[in-house]
């Protein structure tokens, strides 16, 4: 899967919460109507505060492709973009 032109696209994410020292770890993600893509490696995670919301940002590898998955703590949505 390639996200179009490095633009954000809403995705569904299966994540593991409260695991060891990592409070959240994305395991798979998919666009509507497509197959799941397995996250093979978590490269980096960070939190950015934007107004009243926290954006949880995960740079991940899925096979040979790199993606940034972002979780919005207010509207509880995930978006993905190719990096």
The first five atom37 places (N, CA, C, CB, O) and aatype in JSON, in Angstrom:
{
  "aatype": [20, 20, 20, 20, 20, 20, 20, 20, 20, 20, 20, 20, 20, 20, 20, 20, 20, 20, 20, 20, 20, 20, 20, 20, 20, 20, 20, 20, 20, 20, 20, 20, 20, 20, 20, 20, 20, 20, 20, 20, 20, 20, 20, 20, 20, 20, 20, 20, 20, 20, 20, 20, 20, 20, 20, 20, 20, 20, 20, 20, 20, 20, 20, 20, 20, 20, 20, 20, 20, 20, 20, 20, 20, 20, 20, 20, 20, 20, 20, 20, 20, 20, 20],
  "atom_mask": [
    [1, 1, 1, 1, 1],
    [1, 1, 1, 1, 1],
    [1, 1, 1, 1, 1],
    [1, 1, 1, 1, 1],
    [1, 1, 1, 1, 1],
    [1, 1, 1, 1, 1],
    [1, 1, 1, 1, 1],
    [1, 1, 1, 1, 1],
    [1, 1, 1, 1, 1],
    [1, 1, 1, 1, 1],
    [1, 1, 1, 1, 1],
    [1, 1, 1, 1, 1],
    [1, 1, 1, 1, 1],
    [1, 1, 1, 1, 1],
    [1, 1, 1, 1, 1],
    [1, 1, 1, 1, 1],
    [1, 1, 1, 1, 1],
    [1, 1, 1, 1, 1],
    [1, 1, 1, 1, 1],
    [1, 1, 1, 1, 1],
    [1, 1, 1, 1, 1],
    [1, 1, 1, 1, 1],
    [1, 1, 1, 1, 1],
    [1, 1, 1, 1, 1],
    [1, 1, 1, 1, 1],
    [1, 1, 1, 1, 1],
    [1, 1, 1, 1, 1],
    [1, 1, 1, 1, 1],
    [1, 1, 1, 1, 1],
    [1, 1, 1, 1, 1],
    [1, 1, 1, 1, 1],
    [1, 1, 1, 1, 1],
    [1, 1, 1, 1, 1],
    [1, 1, 1, 1, 1],
    [1, 1, 1, 1, 1],
    [1, 1, 1, 1, 1],
    [1, 1, 1, 1, 1],
    [1, 1, 1, 1, 1],
    [1, 1, 1, 1, 1],
    [1, 1, 1, 1, 1],
    [1, 1, 1, 1, 1],
    [1, 1, 1, 1, 1],
    [1, 1, 1, 1, 1],
    [1, 1, 1, 1, 1],
    [1, 1, 1, 1, 1],
    [1, 1, 1, 1, 1],
    [1, 1, 1, 1, 1],
    [1, 1, 1, 1, 1],
    [1, 1, 1, 1, 1],
    [1, 1, 1, 1, 1],
    [1, 1, 1, 1, 1],
    [1, 1, 1, 1, 1],
    [1, 1, 1, 1, 1],
    [1, 1, 1, 1, 1],
    [1, 1, 1, 1, 1],
    [1, 1, 1, 1, 1],
    [1, 1, 1, 1, 1],
    [1, 1, 1, 1, 1],
    [1, 1, 1, 1, 1],
    [1, 1, 1, 1, 1],
    [1, 1, 1, 1, 1],
    [1, 1, 1, 1, 1],
    [1, 1, 1, 1, 1],
    [1, 1, 1, 1, 1],
    [1, 1, 1, 1, 1],
    [1, 1, 1, 1, 1],
    [1, 1, 1, 1, 1],
    [1, 1, 1, 1, 1],
    [1, 1, 1, 1, 1],
    [1, 1, 1, 1, 1],
    [1, 1, 1, 1, 1],
    [1, 1, 1, 1, 1],
    [1, 1, 1, 1, 1],
    [1, 1, 1, 1, 1],
    [1, 1, 1, 1, 1],
    [1, 1, 1, 1, 1],
    [1, 1, 1, 1, 1],
    [1, 1, 1, 1, 1],
    [1, 1, 1, 1, 1],
    [1, 1, 1, 1, 1],
    [1, 1, 1, 1, 1],
    [1, 1, 1, 1, 1],
    [1, 1, 1, 1, 1]
  ],
  "atom_positions": [
    [[0.84, -1.18, 0.0], [0.0, 0.0, 0.0], [0.88, 1.23, 0.0], [-0.96, 0.0, 1.21], [1.84, 1.32, 0.77]],
    [[0.57, 2.16, -0.84], [1.27, 3.43, -0.86], [0.23, 4.51, -0.63], [2.04, 3.65, -2.23], [-0.76, 4.6, -1.36]],
    [[0.43, 5.33, 0.39], [-0.47, 6.45, 0.64], [-0.17, 7.5, -0.43], [-0.28, 7.03, 2.1], [0.99, 7.78, -0.73]],
    [[-1.19, 8.07, -1.0], [-1.05, 8.99, -2.14], [-0.28, 10.26, -1.81], [-2.41, 9.36, -2.64], [-0.65, 11.02, -0.92]],
    [[0.8, 10.48, -2.54], [1.58, 11.73, -2.51], [1.89, 12.26, -1.12], [0.84, 12.78, -3.26], [1.78, 13.46, -0.87]],
    [[2.27, 11.38, -0.22], [2.64, 11.76, 1.14], [1.55, 12.54, 1.87], [3.91, 12.59, 1.11], [1.84, 13.32, 2.78]],
    [[0.3, 12.35, 1.48], [-0.8, 13.01, 2.16], [-1.37, 12.06, 3.2], [-1.89, 13.45, 1.15], [-1.3, 10.84, 3.06]],
    [[-1.93, 12.64, 4.23], [-2.53, 11.83, 5.28], [-3.8, 11.18, 4.78], [-2.81, 12.68, 6.52], [-4.57, 11.77, 4.02]],
    [[-4.02, 9.95, 5.23], [-5.22, 9.22, 4.87], [-5.72, 8.48, 6.1], [-4.95, 8.24, 3.71], [-4.93, 7.86, 6.82]],
    [[-7.0, 8.54, 6.34], [-7.58, 7.89, 7.51], [-7.47, 6.37, 7.37], [-9.05, 8.32, 7.7], [-7.75, 5.82, 6.3]],
    [[-7.07, 5.71, 8.45], [-6.89, 4.27, 8.46], [-7.46, 3.68, 9.74], [-5.4, 3.9, 8.3], [-7.7, 4.38, 10.72]],
    [[-7.67, 2.36, 9.72], [-8.02, 1.6, 10.92], [-6.73, 0.97, 11.43], [-9.12, 0.51, 10.62], [-5.93, 0.45, 10.66]],
    [[-6.54, 1.02, 12.74], [-5.3, 0.5, 13.34], [-5.64, -0.48, 14.45], [-4.42, 1.65, 13.89], [-6.53, -0.23, 15.27]],
    [[-4.94, -1.59, 14.46], [-5.0, -2.53, 15.59], [-3.74, -2.25, 16.41], [-5.07, -4.06, 15.1], [-2.62, -2.37, 15.91]],
    [[-3.93, -1.87, 17.66], [-2.79, -1.49, 18.5], [-2.85, -2.22, 19.83], [-2.76, 0.03, 18.72], [-3.91, -2.62, 20.31]],
    [[-1.68, -2.38, 20.41], [-1.54, -2.99, 21.73], [-1.29, -1.86, 22.72], [-0.37, -4.06, 21.77], [-0.32, -1.11, 22.57]],
    [[-2.14, -1.73, 23.73], [-2.0, -0.65, 24.7], [-1.49, -1.21, 26.03], [-3.35, 0.08, 24.91], [-1.83, -2.33, 26.43]],
    [[-0.64, -0.41, 26.7], [-0.16, -0.76, 28.02], [0.8, -1.92, 28.04], [-1.29, -1.07, 28.89], [0.77, -2.74, 28.96]],
    [[1.66, -2.02, 27.04], [2.61, -3.13, 26.95], [3.99, -2.68, 27.39], [2.66, -3.68, 25.51], [4.61, -1.84, 26.74]],
    [[4.49, -3.23, 28.48], [5.84, -2.95, 29.01], [6.11, -1.44, 29.06], [6.93, -3.64, 28.14], [5.31, -0.69, 29.61]],
    [[7.22, -1.01, 28.49], [7.6, 0.4, 28.53], [6.98, 1.21, 27.39], [9.12, 0.53, 28.48], [7.15, 2.43, 27.34]],
    [[6.27, 0.56, 26.5], [5.62, 1.26, 25.39], [4.13, 1.31, 25.68], [5.92, 0.56, 24.02], [3.46, 0.28, 25.65]],
    [[3.58, 2.51, 25.97], [2.16, 2.59, 26.33], [1.22, 2.21, 25.18], [1.84, 3.97, 26.8], [0.09, 1.79, 25.42]],
    [[1.67, 2.38, 23.93], [0.86, 2.0, 22.78], [1.8, 1.58, 21.65], [-0.06, 3.17, 22.33], [2.81, 2.24, 21.39]],
    [[1.44, 0.48, 20.98], [2.25, 0.02, 19.86], [1.32, -0.44, 18.74], [3.21, -1.13, 20.3], [0.58, -1.41, 18.91]],
    [[1.35, 0.25, 17.58], [0.53, -0.19, 16.45], [1.02, -1.55, 15.93], [0.55, 0.87, 15.32], [2.22, -1.76, 15.77]],
    [[0.07, -2.47, 15.67], [0.42, -3.8, 15.18], [0.1, -3.96, 13.7], [-0.32, -4.85, 15.99], [0.9, -4.52, 12.94]],
    [[-1.08, -3.48, 13.28], [-1.49, -3.53, 11.88], [-2.29, -2.28, 11.56], [-2.31, -4.82, 11.57], [-2.77, -1.59, 12.46]],
    [[-2.44, -1.98, 10.26], [-3.32, -0.91, 9.83], [-3.84, -1.22, 8.44], [-2.59, 0.46, 9.86], [-3.25, -2.0, 7.7]],
    [[-4.97, -0.57, 8.09], [-5.53, -0.78, 6.76], [-6.43, 0.38, 6.36], [-6.3, -2.1, 6.69], [-7.07, 1.03, 7.19]],
    [[-6.45, 0.61, 5.05], [-7.41, 1.55, 4.49], [-8.73, 0.83, 4.3], [-6.89, 2.15, 3.15], [-8.77, -0.4, 4.26]],
    [[-9.79, 1.59, 4.19], [-11.12, 1.01, 4.02], [-11.15, 0.11, 2.79], [-12.18, 2.11, 3.9], [-10.77, 0.52, 1.7]],
    [[-11.61, -1.12, 2.98], [-11.77, -2.05, 1.88], [-10.5, -2.73, 1.4], [-12.36, -1.35, 0.75], [-10.53, -3.46, 0.41]],
    [[-9.37, -2.51, 2.08], [-8.11, -3.14, 1.68], [-7.64, -4.11, 2.75], [-7.03, -2.07, 1.41], [-8.18, -4.14, 3.86]],
    [[-6.62, -4.89, 2.42], [-6.09, -5.86, 3.38], [-5.23, -5.18, 4.44], [-5.27, -6.94, 2.65], [-4.67, -4.1, 4.22]],
    [[-5.15, -5.84, 5.6], [-4.31, -5.32, 6.68], [-2.84, -5.35, 6.28], [-4.53, -6.14, 7.97], [-2.39, -6.22, 5.54]],
    [[-2.12, -4.38, 6.8], [-0.67, -4.32, 6.62], [-0.04, -4.46, 8.0], [-0.22, -2.98, 5.92], [-0.39, -3.73, 8.93]],
    [[0.87, -5.4, 8.13], [1.51, -5.67, 9.41], [2.68, -4.7, 9.64], [2.01, -7.12, 9.47], [3.53, -4.51, 8.76]],
    [[2.7, -4.1, 10.82], [3.82, -3.26, 11.22], [4.95, -4.19, 11.64], [3.42, -2.27, 12.39], [4.8, -4.99, 12.57]],
    [[6.08, -4.09, 10.95], [7.19, -4.99, 11.25], [8.18, -4.39, 12.25], [7.92, -5.36, 9.99], [8.92, -5.12, 12.91]],
    [[8.18, -3.06, 12.36], [9.1, -2.43, 13.31], [8.6, -1.04, 13.69], [10.53, -2.33, 12.72], [8.16, -0.27, 12.84]],
    [[8.67, -0.73, 14.98], [8.38, 0.61, 15.48], [9.7, 1.36, 15.52], [7.7, 0.57, 16.9], [10.6, 1.01, 16.28]],
    [[9.81, 2.4, 14.71], [11.06, 3.16, 14.64], [11.16, 4.24, 15.71], [11.2, 3.8, 13.27], [12.2, 4.41, 16.35]],
    [[10.05, 4.96, 15.9], [10.07, 6.08, 16.84], [8.64, 6.42, 17.21], [10.8, 7.34, 16.22], [7.72, 6.26, 16.41]],
    [[8.45, 6.88, 18.44], [7.14, 7.37, 18.85], [7.33, 8.66, 19.64], [6.37, 6.31, 19.69], [8.34, 8.86, 20.32]],
    [[6.34, 9.52, 19.54], [6.38, 10.8, 20.24], [4.96, 11.31, 20.44], [7.25, 11.83, 19.47], [4.03, 10.83, 19.8]],
    [[4.81, 12.29, 21.32], [3.52, 12.93, 21.55], [3.71, 14.41, 21.31], [2.99, 12.65, 23.01], [4.66, 15.03, 21.8]],
    [[2.78, 14.98, 20.54], [2.76, 16.43, 20.32], [1.42, 16.96, 20.82], [2.98, 16.8, 18.8], [0.37, 16.39, 20.51]],
    [[1.47, 18.04, 21.58], [0.25, 18.64, 22.1], [-0.14, 19.8, 21.18], [0.44, 19.13, 23.56], [0.64, 20.72, 20.95]],
    [[-1.38, 19.7, 20.66], [-1.91, 20.71, 19.74], [-3.22, 21.2, 20.34], [-2.11, 20.12, 18.28], [-4.23, 20.5, 20.31]],
    [[-3.18, 22.42, 20.89], [-4.38, 22.92, 21.58], [-4.7, 22.02, 22.75], [-5.58, 23.0, 20.62], [-3.85, 21.77, 23.61]],
    [[-5.94, 21.52, 22.78], [-6.37, 20.65, 23.87], [-6.16, 19.17, 23.57], [-7.83, 20.89, 24.18], [-6.46, 18.32, 24.4]],
    [[-5.64, 18.86, 22.39], [-5.48, 17.45, 22.05], [-4.02, 17.03, 22.04], [-6.11, 17.16, 20.68], [-3.1, 17.84, 21.91]],
    [[-3.85, 15.75, 22.2], [-2.51, 15.15, 22.09], [-2.5, 14.32, 20.82], [-2.15, 14.28, 23.35], [-3.41, 13.53, 20.58]],
    [[-1.47, 14.49, 20.01], [-1.27, 13.69, 18.81], [-0.16, 12.68, 19.12], [-0.91, 14.59, 17.56], [0.98, 13.07, 19.4]],
    [[-0.5, 11.41, 19.07], [0.47, 10.35, 19.31], [0.99, 9.91, 17.95], [-0.17, 9.14, 20.11], [0.23, 9.43, 17.12]],
    [[2.28, 10.06, 17.73], [2.88, 9.86, 16.41], [3.84, 8.67, 16.46], [3.63, 11.13, 15.93], [4.7, 8.58, 17.33]],
    [[3.65, 7.75, 15.5], [4.44, 6.54, 15.43], [5.05, 6.42, 14.04], [3.59, 5.29, 15.75], [4.32, 6.35, 13.05]],
    [[6.37, 6.41, 13.95], [7.05, 6.11, 12.69], [7.32, 4.62, 12.68], [8.4, 6.95, 12.53], [7.96, 4.08, 13.58]],
    [[6.8, 3.95, 11.64], [6.86, 2.48, 11.6], [7.34, 1.99, 10.24], [5.48, 1.87, 11.92], [7.27, 2.71, 9.24]],
    [[7.83, 0.76, 10.24], [8.13, 0.05, 9.0], [7.08, -1.02, 8.82], [9.57, -0.55, 9.01], [6.66, -1.69, 9.76]],
    [[6.66, -1.18, 7.56], [5.76, -2.26, 7.17], [6.41, -2.89, 5.95], [4.26, -1.76, 6.88], [6.22, -2.42, 4.82]],
    [[7.19, -3.95, 6.18], [8.0, -4.51, 5.1], [9.12, -3.53, 4.77], [7.14, -4.81, 3.84], [9.9, -3.17, 5.65]],
    [[9.19, -3.1, 3.53], [10.22, -2.14, 3.1], [9.71, -0.7, 3.07], [10.74, -2.51, 1.74], [10.46, 0.2, 2.71]],
    [[8.46, -0.48, 3.43], [7.87, 0.86, 3.36], [7.8, 1.48, 4.75], [6.47, 0.79, 2.74], [7.57, 0.8, 5.75]],
    [[8.02, 2.8, 4.8], [7.97, 3.54, 6.06], [6.71, 4.41, 6.08], [9.24, 4.42, 6.25], [6.36, 5.05, 5.09]],
    [[6.04, 4.41, 7.23], [4.82, 5.18, 7.4], [4.85, 5.92, 8.71], [3.59, 4.27, 7.34], [5.56, 5.55, 9.65]],
    [[4.07, 6.99, 8.77], [3.84, 7.7, 10.02], [2.36, 7.51, 10.34], [4.23, 9.24, 9.92], [1.49, 7.93, 9.58]],
    [[2.08, 6.89, 11.48], [0.71, 6.71, 11.97], [0.49, 7.7, 13.09], [0.46, 5.23, 12.45], [1.3, 7.79, 14.02]],
    [[-0.6, 8.45, 13.01], [-0.88, 9.47, 14.02], [-2.26, 9.24, 14.61], [-0.79, 10.89, 13.41], [-3.25, 9.09, 13.89]],
    [[-2.31, 9.21, 15.95], [-3.57, 9.02, 16.68], [-3.95, 10.33, 17.33], [-3.44, 7.89, 17.74], [-3.15, 10.93, 18.05]],
    [[-5.18, 10.79, 17.09], [-5.7, 12.02, 17.69], [-6.49, 11.65, 18.93], [-6.59, 12.82, 16.67], [-7.48, 10.92, 18.85]],
    [[-6.07, 12.14, 20.08], [-6.68, 11.75, 21.35], [-8.06, 12.37, 21.58], [-5.78, 12.13, 22.48], [-8.78, 11.94, 22.47]],
    [[-8.44, 13.37, 20.78], [-9.75, 13.99, 20.96], [-10.81, 13.27, 20.12], [-9.7, 15.47, 20.58], [-11.85, 12.86, 20.65]],
    [[-10.57, 13.13, 18.82], [-11.58, 12.48, 17.98], [-11.33, 10.99, 17.78], [-11.65, 13.17, 16.63], [-12.09, 10.32, 17.08]],
    [[-10.26, 10.47, 18.39], [-9.94, 9.03, 18.41], [-9.79, 8.44, 17.01], [-11.02, 8.28, 19.16], [-10.21, 7.31, 16.75]],
    [[-9.19, 9.21, 16.1], [-8.96, 8.73, 14.75], [-7.47, 8.52, 14.51], [-9.54, 9.72, 13.72], [-6.62, 9.13, 15.15]],
    [[-7.18, 7.63, 13.56], [-5.82, 7.35, 13.11], [-5.68, 7.83, 11.67], [-5.47, 5.83, 13.24], [-6.6, 7.65, 10.87]],
    [[-4.54, 8.42, 11.33], [-4.22, 8.73, 9.94], [-2.83, 8.18, 9.66], [-4.29, 10.28, 9.66], [-2.01, 8.03, 10.56]],
    [[-2.6, 7.87, 8.38], [-1.3, 7.35, 7.95], [-0.8, 8.21, 6.81], [-1.4, 5.86, 7.52], [-1.58, 8.76, 6.03]],
    [[0.52, 8.31, 6.72], [1.17, 8.93, 5.56], [2.48, 8.21, 5.32], [1.39, 10.46, 5.79], [3.13, 7.74, 6.25]],
    [[2.87, 8.15, 4.05], [4.16, 7.57, 3.7], [5.26, 8.54, 4.09], [4.24, 7.22, 2.19], [5.11, 9.75, 3.94]],
    [[6.37, 8.0, 4.58], [7.51, 8.88, 4.9], [8.75, 8.35, 4.21], [7.74, 8.99, 6.43], [9.82, 8.94, 4.34]]
  ]
}
